[in-house]
Amino acid sequence: MDFVRIIIAIILPPLGVFLQVGIGKHFWINILLTILGYIPGIVHAVWVIAKKGPTTA
């Protein structure tokens, strides 16, 4: 599932972060980074997904 989130994060970084952590601090940081530059948004999204690990369903 993390692989799918990473692919989504490359296409649309805020969506990847939202799927991982929901609407919170990291989501808003990612929105800001994506607006300032697409690449920083991607890097942050992949970092959040990799750091948090898989969520329990």
N, C-alpha and C positions, 0 to 999 in steps of 0.2 A: 504494500500500500504506500510506503514511503516513496517508492519509485514513481508512482503515479502523481503524488504530491509534488515531487521535484520537477517532473515534466510540466505540471500545471504552473509551478512557480516560475519556470523559465518563460512560459507563454504570458502569464498574468500574475506577477509576483504577489499582489495583495490577496488574491484568491487562494494561493498556496498557503499563505500564512493564516488566513481565515480558517481554512480546512484543518489546520494543525492546532491552533490555539484559540480560535474564535475571535470575537471583537474585544480587544484589550490593548495594552500598551504596545506590544509588538506589531499588531495590525496597523495602528496609527503611525508608528515609526516607519513601517514599510510603505504606507501610502505616501508619506512625506519624501522618503528616499526615491520612490518610483517617480514622483513628480519632478524631483531635482535631477534625476538621471536614471535611466532604465537599468543600467548595469548595477549600480549600488542597490537598487530594489531587488534584483535577482540574487545578488550575493547575500543580502540580509535574509531573504526568504529561504534560500537553501541552508543558511546557517541555522535559522530557527527550526527548520524541519529536522536537520541532522542533530541539533542539540537536544531537542525534546524527545526524540526517538518515537517509536510507534505508540499511538494512543490505544487505550483499552476500550474495546467496544462492548 
